[in-house]
């Protein structure tokens, strides 16, 4: 079996993700913030919906669930103890979700929300490992800390950072332009980051998504995964006027900086 991974644009800047079995045409949908784009994608590609996966409770990731599944009985897999009431199969860290020939490891990645999880898989049939990470990790960014603190969020990103370099990062939003602009403010002398900014601009001008990215690239370019990189440490300490800071403090400085950034 082989599986295809597609990003479906939704709302103003969201992505709904679809993974489908190229032989049977069975599909799962991840984080349907609205139903219409997902239903249209399934119909255009003659796909049959078999499962819905949710990373967290925010409406722009869940409000399309009801219309998408209707009365079909399609299971909805999502975080346990979530404010969203439509989850039929609650999942916690350490659980495994099987679908067709795929097996997803469930990681608890709180910080953006308390209930946030990621679905990670390195199953045969996928062209490369994958993390369906919602709003925990973005291309050159991470989610705002609506319900968590810097230490909690950094601990979550440690889990994601440990996956192989070729892991596809399938995130929930098209935020890359703004994220790269901020990353360049943090590490202005990073030539690879400058080249990536040019690439992202070309993709967006052509109406193409900038994601998925890869975890190896994020480890090199994303300031929120580089709390132990000397260039990021120096930038954060200069901004704060402090020295000898630990990883949580470095991460917190960078996150607070991004929250107010208008570059």
Secondary structure, 3 states (H helix, E strand, C coil): CCEEEEEEEECCCEEEEEEEECCCCEEEEECCCCHHHHHHHHHHCCCEEEEEECCCCCHHHHCCHHHHHCCCCCEEEEECCCCCCCCCEEECCCCEEEECCEEEEEEECCCCCCCCEEEEECCCCCCCCEEEEECCEECCEECCCCCCCHHHHHHHHHHHHCCCCCCEEEECECCHHHHHHHHHHHCCCCHHHHHHHHHHHHHHHCCCCCCCEEHHHHHHHCHHHCCCCHHHHHHHHHHHCCCCCCHHHHHHHHHHHHHCCCC
